[in-house]
């Protein structure tokens, strides 16, 4: 498993070294608008602790942290008004999965049809 690199962009956002357009925050989770949105709503949801990927998060995060990030995604969808119409939550793992930032995160996309997942 890749070691956590605390110079990644999300770690810098968490430390306040880089700005973000925050949409949600609690003790465990920070969520903000993606700077290159792929849909009308494109939110990045991250845990505040250092986890490389979903694999790392699933193996090391407490049940409370795991619940908090899932509940944050649902709350954000409700707040955005897309809970009923639908949305997509994606996480990329490793280089083959297309992970660009080595800090576990979800992409929440919605507000318009998101299309097919692949192809």
C-alpha positions in Angstrom: 0.0 0.0 0.0 1.2 3.5 -0.8 2.3 5.6 2.2 0.4 8.7 2.9 2.0 11.8 1.4 1.2 14.9 3.5 2.2 17.2 0.7 -0.9 16.3 -1.3 -3.4 19.0 -2.2 -6.2 17.7 0.2 -3.7 17.6 3.2 -2.8 21.2 2.3 -6.5 22.2 2.3 -7.0 20.5 5.6 -4.1 22.5 7.1 -5.4 25.7 5.7 -2.5 26.2 3.3 -4.8 26.2 0.3 -8.3 27.6 0.1 -11.5 25.7 -0.7 -15.1 26.5 -1.3 -16.5 24.5 1.7 -20.0 23.1 1.5 -19.9 20.9 4.7 -17.7 20.3 7.7 -17.9 18.4 11.0 -15.3 16.9 13.3 -14.5 14.1 10.9 -15.3 15.3 7.4 -14.6 18.2 5.1 -16.5 18.7 1.8 -15.9 21.3 -0.8 -16.6 22.1 -4.5 -14.3 20.5 -7.0 -12.2 23.2 -8.8 -12.8 21.4 -12.1 -16.4 20.3 -11.8 -17.6 17.5 -14.1 -21.3 18.2 -13.4 -23.5 21.0 -12.1 -22.8 19.7 -8.6 -19.3 18.2 -8.1 -18.3 17.9 -4.4 -15.2 16.4 -3.0 -15.7 14.7 0.4 -12.7 13.9 2.5 -12.0 12.5 6.0 -9.9 14.9 8.1 -7.5 12.1 9.1 -4.7 10.8 6.7 -5.9 7.9 4.7 -4.5 7.1 1.2 -7.5 5.4 -0.3 -10.7 3.5 0.3 -8.7 0.4 1.1 -6.7 2.3 3.7 -9.8 3.9 5.1 -11.8 0.6 5.3 -8.9 -1.1 7.1 -7.9 1.7 9.6 -10.8 4.1 10.1 -13.1 3.7 13.1 -16.7 2.7 12.5 -17.7 6.3 13.6 -15.5 7.8 10.9 -16.8 5.4 8.3 -20.4 6.2 9.2 -19.6 10.0 9.3 -18.3 10.2 5.7 -21.3 8.2 4.4 -23.8 10.3 6.3 -22.1 13.5 5.1 -22.6 12.4 1.5 -26.3 11.9 2.1 -26.6 15.2 4.0 -24.8 17.1 1.2 -27.1 15.5 -1.4 -30.1 16.6 0.6 -28.7 20.1 1.0 -28.1 20.4 -2.7 -31.6 19.2 -3.5 -30.5 16.2 -5.4 -31.3 13.5 -2.9 -34.5 12.5 -4.7 -33.5 13.1 -8.3 -30.3 11.1 -7.9 -26.6 11.5 -7.8 -23.4 9.5 -8.1 -20.7 8.9 -5.5 -17.3 7.7 -6.8 -14.0 6.9 -5.3 -10.9 6.1 -7.3 -8.3 3.7 -5.9 -4.7 3.5 -7.1 -3.3 4.3 -10.5 -5.4 1.7 -12.4 -8.5 3.2 -10.7 -7.6 6.7 -11.8 -6.8 8.1 -8.3 -5.0 11.4 -8.7 -4.8 12.6 -5.1 -3.4 10.2 -2.6 -5.9 11.1 0.1 -9.1 9.1 0.3 -12.0 11.0 -1.1 -15.4 10.7 -2.7 -16.7 12.7 -5.7 -20.4 13.5 -5.3 -21.9 14.4 -8.7 -25.4 15.5 -9.5 -27.8 18.2 -10.4 -28.1 16.9 -13.9 -27.9 13.5 -15.5 -24.4 11.9 -14.9 -24.6 9.5 -17.8 -23.1 6.0 -18.0 -20.4 5.1 -15.6 -18.1 3.6 -18.3 -18.3 3.9 -22.1 
